[in-house]
Amino acid sequence: MYVGRSLEELQNLPLSSWTMEELAYFKNSFHALEDYVDTGGTELLRRIDSELNNRRIPSYL
């Protein structure tokens, strides 16, 4: 179970300040809902993927 900051708390922070747990949790959450989120959600998922790649984390997380 995820115990951390909510998306509301994180949305105004740069992704570089998110923890790995936050990135992984929200990547999984948005990926599971990808067919249902709007373009803002899709863009956030793309940015999270990019941040994970910048940190050299495998994309399967």
DRENTORKOL-3810 file (N, C-alpha, C; in nm, 4 decimals):
REM DRENTORKOL-3810
@n.u->0.0843; n.v->-0.1178; n.w->0.0000; ca.u->0.0000; ca.v->0.0000; ca.w->0.0000; c.u->0.0884; c.v->0.1236; c.w->0.0000
@n.u->0.0506; n.v->0.2196; n.w->-0.0805; ca.u->0.1254; ca.v->0.3448; ca.w->-0.0930; c.u->0.0991; c.v->0.4346; c.w->0.0275
@n.u->0.2056; n.v->0.4777; n.w->0.0900; ca.u->0.1966; ca.v->0.5752; ca.w->0.1981; c.u->0.2916; c.v->0.6878; c.w->0.1608
@n.u->0.2351; n.v->0.7963; n.w->0.1175; ca.u->0.3172; ca.v->0.9088; ca.w->0.0744; c.u->0.2308; c.v->1.0288; c.w->0.0449
@n.u->0.2921; n.v->1.1243; n.w->-0.0216; ca.u->0.2209; ca.v->1.2470; ca.w->-0.0548; c.u->0.1165; c.v->1.2208; c.w->-0.1627
@n.u->0.0089; n.v->1.2945; n.w->-0.1543; ca.u->-0.0974; ca.v->1.2803; ca.w->-0.2542; c.u->-0.0567; c.v->1.3511; c.w->-0.3824
@n.u->-0.1259; n.v->1.3188; n.w->-0.4894; ca.u->-0.0999; ca.v->1.3841; ca.w->-0.6168; c.u->-0.1266; c.v->1.5336; c.w->-0.6053
@n.u->-0.2242; n.v->1.5700; n.w->-0.5256; ca.u->-0.2544; ca.v->1.7114; ca.w->-0.5032; c.u->-0.1338; c.v->1.7839; c.w->-0.4424
@n.u->-0.0643; n.v->1.7188; n.w->-0.3492; ca.u->0.0551; ca.v->1.7776; ca.w->-0.2885; c.u->0.1717; c.v->1.7839; c.w->-0.3864
@n.u->0.1807; n.v->1.6864; n.w->-0.4742; ca.u->0.2946; ca.v->1.6753; ca.w->-0.5649; c.u->0.2807; c.v->1.7569; c.w->-0.6927
@n.u->0.1596; n.v->1.7904; n.w->-0.7318; ca.u->0.1368; ca.v->1.8460; ca.w->-0.8645; c.u->0.2114; c.v->1.9764; c.w->-0.8920
@n.u->0.2432; n.v->2.0542; n.w->-0.7913; ca.u->0.3142; ca.v->2.1800; ca.w->-0.8134; c.u->0.4646; c.v->2.1691; c.w->-0.7901
@n.u->0.5117; n.v->2.0476; n.w->-0.7625; ca.u->0.6543; ca.v->2.0248; ca.w->-0.7414; c.u->0.7171; c.v->1.9674; c.w->-0.8678
@n.u->0.8431; n.v->2.0006; n.w->-0.8944; ca.u->0.9084; ca.v->1.9383; ca.w->-1.0105; c.u->0.9241; c.v->1.7879; c.w->-0.9866
@n.u->0.9154; n.v->1.7111; n.w->-1.0937; ca.u->0.9277; ca.v->1.5656; ca.w->-1.0804; c.u->1.0618; c.v->1.5252; c.w->-1.0213
@n.u->1.1626; n.v->1.6069; n.w->-1.0381; ca.u->1.2940; ca.v->1.5750; ca.w->-0.9833; c.u->1.2935; c.v->1.5697; c.w->-0.8299
@n.u->1.1919; n.v->1.6306; n.w->-0.7674; ca.u->1.1836; ca.v->1.6273; ca.w->-0.6214; c.u->1.0936; c.v->1.5156; c.w->-0.5699
@n.u->1.0294; n.v->1.4414; n.w->-0.6599; ca.u->0.9468; ca.v->1.3270; ca.w->-0.6192; c.u->1.0389; c.v->1.2112; c.w->-0.5810
@n.u->0.9957; n.v->1.1301; n.w->-0.4865; ca.u->1.0725; ca.v->1.0114; ca.w->-0.4510; c.u->1.0502; c.v->0.9028; c.w->-0.5555
@n.u->1.1352; n.v->0.8037; n.w->-0.5544; ca.u->1.1188; ca.v->0.6904; ca.w->-0.6459; c.u->0.9863; c.v->0.6197; c.w->-0.6197
@n.u->0.9476; n.v->0.6086; n.w->-0.4931; ca.u->0.8221; ca.v->0.5430; ca.w->-0.4589; c.u->0.7035; c.v->0.6200; c.w->-0.5161
@n.u->0.7086; n.v->0.7529; n.w->-0.5078; ca.u->0.6004; ca.v->0.8348; ca.w->-0.5626; c.u->0.5928; c.v->0.8203; c.w->-0.7142
@n.u->0.7071; n.v->0.8263; n.w->-0.7802; ca.u->0.7093; ca.v->0.8104; ca.w->-0.9256; c.u->0.6539; c.v->0.6747; c.w->-0.9667
@n.u->0.7002; n.v->0.5687; n.w->-0.9009; ca.u->0.6563; ca.v->0.4332; ca.w->-0.9358; c.u->0.5073; c.v->0.4153; c.w->-0.9096
@n.u->0.4599; n.v->0.4658; n.w->-0.7966; ca.u->0.3175; ca.v->0.4501; ca.w->-0.7633; c.u->0.2288; c.v->0.5210; c.w->-0.8648
@n.u->0.2602; n.v->0.6466; n.w->-0.8941; ca.u->0.1742; ca.v->0.7220; ca.w->-0.9849; c.u->0.1905; c.v->0.6766; c.w->-1.1294
@n.u->0.3077; n.v->0.6256; n.w->-1.1653; ca.u->0.3225; ca.v->0.5673; ca.w->-1.2991; c.u->0.2299; c.v->0.4470; c.w->-1.3129
@n.u->0.2317; n.v->0.3588; n.w->-1.2148; ca.u->0.1445; ca.v->0.2410; ca.w->-1.2192; c.u->-0.0028; c.v->0.2803; c.w->-1.2178
@n.u->-0.0379; n.v->0.3785; n.w->-1.1360; ca.u->-0.1773; ca.v->0.4226; ca.w->-1.1272; c.u->-0.2250; c.v->0.4809; c.w->-1.2590
@n.u->-0.1466; n.v->0.5721; n.w->-1.3177; ca.u->-0.1873; ca.v->0.6341; ca.w->-1.4431; c.u->-0.1838; c.v->0.5348; c.w->-1.5586
@n.u->-0.0890; n.v->0.4423; n.w->-1.5550; ca.u->-0.0840; ca.v->0.3423; ca.w->-1.6609; c.u->-0.2091; c.v->0.2544; c.w->-1.6576
@n.u->-0.2531; n.v->0.2175; n.w->-1.5383; ca.u->-0.3731; ca.v->0.1339; ca.w->-1.5254; c.u->-0.4979; c.v->0.2073; c.w->-1.5732
@n.u->-0.4975; n.v->0.3402; n.w->-1.5617; ca.u->-0.6140; ca.v->0.4206; ca.w->-1.5999; c.u->-0.5941; c.v->0.4928; c.w->-1.7325
@n.u->-0.4910; n.v->0.4570; n.w->-1.8050; ca.u->-0.4513; ca.v->0.5291; ca.w->-1.9260; c.u->-0.5659; c.v->0.5498; c.w->-2.0254
@n.u->-0.6523; n.v->0.4525; n.w->-2.0394; ca.u->-0.7637; ca.v->0.4645; ca.w->-2.1339; c.u->-0.8708; c.v->0.5627; c.w->-2.0870
@n.u->-0.8654; n.v->0.6013; n.w->-1.9603; ca.u->-0.9709; ca.v->0.6837; ca.w->-1.9031; c.u->-0.9275; c.v->0.8247; c.w->-1.8656
@n.u->-0.7975; n.v->0.8527; n.w->-1.8617; ca.u->-0.7511; ca.v->0.9860; ca.w->-1.8213; c.u->-0.7507; c.v->1.0810; c.w->-1.9400
@n.u->-0.7575; n.v->1.2087; n.w->-1.9102; ca.u->-0.7561; ca.v->1.3094; ca.w->-2.0158; c.u->-0.6126; c.v->1.3371; c.w->-2.0604
@n.u->-0.5965; n.v->1.4337; n.w->-2.1476; ca.u->-0.4631; ca.v->1.4643; ca.w->-2.1997; c.u->-0.3684; c.v->1.5103; c.w->-2.0908
@n.u->-0.4200; n.v->1.5747; n.w->-1.9863; ca.u->-0.3343; ca.v->1.6151; ca.w->-1.8742; c.u->-0.2750; c.v->1.4941; c.w->-1.8033
@n.u->-0.3563; n.v->1.3922; n.w->-1.7829; ca.u->-0.3079; ca.v->1.2690; ca.w->-1.7194; c.u->-0.2089; c.v->1.1948; c.w->-1.8066
@n.u->-0.2371; n.v->1.1932; n.w->-1.9365; ca.u->-0.1459; ca.v->1.1288; ca.w->-2.0310; c.u->-0.0118; c.v->1.2011; c.w->-2.0345
@n.u->-0.0159; n.v->1.3336; n.w->-2.0307; ca.u->0.1071; ca.v->1.4132; ca.w->-2.0295; c.u->0.1859; c.v->1.3889; c.w->-1.9017
@n.u->0.1170; n.v->1.3809; n.w->-1.7884; ca.u->0.1862; ca.v->1.3530; ca.w->-1.6621; c.u->0.2513; c.v->1.2153; c.w->-1.6673
@n.u->0.1836; n.v->1.1162; n.w->-1.7212; ca.u->0.2419; ca.v->0.9825; ca.w->-1.7353; c.u->0.3671; c.v->0.9874; c.w->-1.8224
@n.u->0.3636; n.v->1.0619; n.w->-1.9306; ca.u->0.4800; ca.v->1.0765; ca.w->-2.0183; c.u->0.5961; c.v->1.1429; c.w->-1.9441
@n.u->0.5643; n.v->1.2449; n.w->-1.8645; ca.u->0.6699; ca.v->1.3136; ca.w->-1.7880; c.u->0.7278; c.v->1.2232; c.w->-1.6790
@n.u->0.6430; n.v->1.1437; n.w->-1.6142; ca.u->0.6909; ca.v->1.0490; ca.w->-1.5125; c.u->0.7825; c.v->0.9456; c.w->-1.5771
@n.u->0.7420; n.v->0.8923; n.w->-1.6922; ca.u->0.8269; ca.v->0.7970; ca.w->-1.7651; c.u->0.9622; c.v->0.8599; c.w->-1.7980
@n.u->0.9593; n.v->0.9833; n.w->-1.8428; ca.u->1.0824; ca.v->1.0540; ca.w->-1.8772; c.u->1.1716; c.v->1.0711; c.w->-1.7542
@n.u->1.1120; n.v->1.1074; n.w->-1.6415; ca.u->1.1888; ca.v->1.1253; ca.w->-1.5177; c.u->1.2505; c.v->0.9927; c.w->-1.4736
@n.u->1.1738; n.v->0.8852; n.w->-1.4817; ca.u->1.2287; ca.v->0.7541; ca.w->-1.4459; c.u->1.3442; c.v->0.7172; c.w->-1.5389
@n.u->1.3302; n.v->0.7459; n.w->-1.6680; ca.u->1.4392; ca.v->0.7196; ca.w->-1.7623; c.u->1.5613; c.v->0.8043; c.w->-1.7305
@n.u->1.5394; n.v->0.9291; n.w->-1.6914; ca.u->1.6514; ca.v->1.0164; ca.w->-1.6537; c.u->1.7254; c.v->0.9625; c.w->-1.5319
@n.u->1.6539; n.v->0.8953; n.w->-1.4457; ca.u->1.7174; ca.v->0.8367; ca.w->-1.3262; c.u->1.7716; c.v->0.6973; c.w->-1.3546
@n.u->1.7601; n.v->0.6531; n.w->-1.4776; ca.u->1.8124; ca.v->0.5229; ca.w->-1.5229; c.u->1.7445; c.v->0.4052; c.w->-1.4543
@n.u->1.6141; n.v->0.4200; n.w->-1.4348; ca.u->1.5356; ca.v->0.3139; ca.w->-1.3722; c.u->1.4676; c.v->0.2342; c.w->-1.4845
@n.u->1.4692; n.v->0.1028; n.w->-1.4788; ca.u->1.4036; ca.v->0.0233; ca.w->-1.5838; c.u->1.2565; c.v->0.0603; c.w->-1.5985
@n.u->1.2081; n.v->0.0613; n.w->-1.7219; ca.u->1.0719; ca.v->0.1052; ca.w->-1.7495; c.u->0.9647; c.v->0.0083; c.w->-1.7008
@n.u->1.0036; n.v->-0.1130; n.w->-1.6597; ca.u->0.9040; ca.v->-0.2093; ca.w->-1.6159; c.u->0.8572; c.v->-0.1841; c.w->-1.4724
@n.u->0.9126; n.v->-0.0860; n.w->-1.4039; ca.u->0.8659; ca.v->-0.0550; ca.w->-1.2666; c.u->0.7333; c.v->0.0145; c.w->-1.2698
END
